[in-house]
Amino acid sequence: MTRRTKHALAAALVVALAVGTASMADPATDAIVDRQQAMKDVGGAMQNLAAIAKGEVPFDAGVVESNAAIIAEAMKKAAALFP
């Protein structure tokens, strides 16, 4: 084998490993991203509700209702996100 052939084979092996590893990581990565987004949504809604509870902002039924809906929607998805 020539030096050029060895380098070409090594490069092909690196590309094959990279592609194989990337394709295997997608489902887990997607699940993690979905979980993180759900938790961020709940956290943001809780911050809004906490500000009302602490008296930092005036009570607004619409704000409470919309934030409660965000939390409820995230909890519906929770069973699938955290098997």
N, C-alpha and C positions, 0 to 999 in steps of 0.2 A: 504494500500500500504506500502510496506517495503521501507526502505531507499534506498536500492540497486535499486529497481524498479523506484523510483523517479529520481535517478541519471541517470539511463539508458534512461528514457523518456526525461529528460532535455537535455542529450547529443544528442539524436535523433532529437529533436527540433532544436538545434543549427546547426546541420549538414544540416537539411532540409532548414533552413533559409539561410545558407551560399550558398548552391547549387542553390537555387532559385534566390538569389540576384546576384550571379555570372552569371547565364544564362541570366538574364535580362539586365545586363550592357554591354554585348559584342557588340551589334550593335553601341551603342553610343561611346564606347571606340574605336572601329575600325574606325569610322568616324573621331574622334579627332586625332588619330594617322595618318590617311591618310592626313588630313588637315595640321598637323604639318610638315609632311614629304614634302608635296608640297611646303609649305612656306620656308622650309630649302633649298630645291632645287633651288627655285627662288632667295633666298638670296645669296646662293653661286655663282650662275651665275651672279647676279648683282655686287657682289664684284669683280669678274674677269673683268667685263665690266667697272666698275668704275675705276679700276687701269689703264686700257688702256686710259680712258677718262681723267684722271688726269695726264697722262704722266709718271706714275710710272713704267710702263712696255711698251716695244715697241708694236706698232700696229701689230696685226697678224690676218688676215682675217679669218683663220681657227678657232681661239679661239673665235672670235666674232660670227661666224656662229654657232659653237657648243653650245655656251652659249645662243644665241638667240633661238636655237631649244629647249633647256631645258625649257626656259621660255614659249615658245609657247605651248609645250606639257603640262606644268603645267596649263596653262590658259584653255586648252581644257577640262581638268578634273575639273576645278574650278566650273563650273555650277552644277556638281553632288556633289561636296564636300561641297558647301555652298548653300543649298536649300533655 
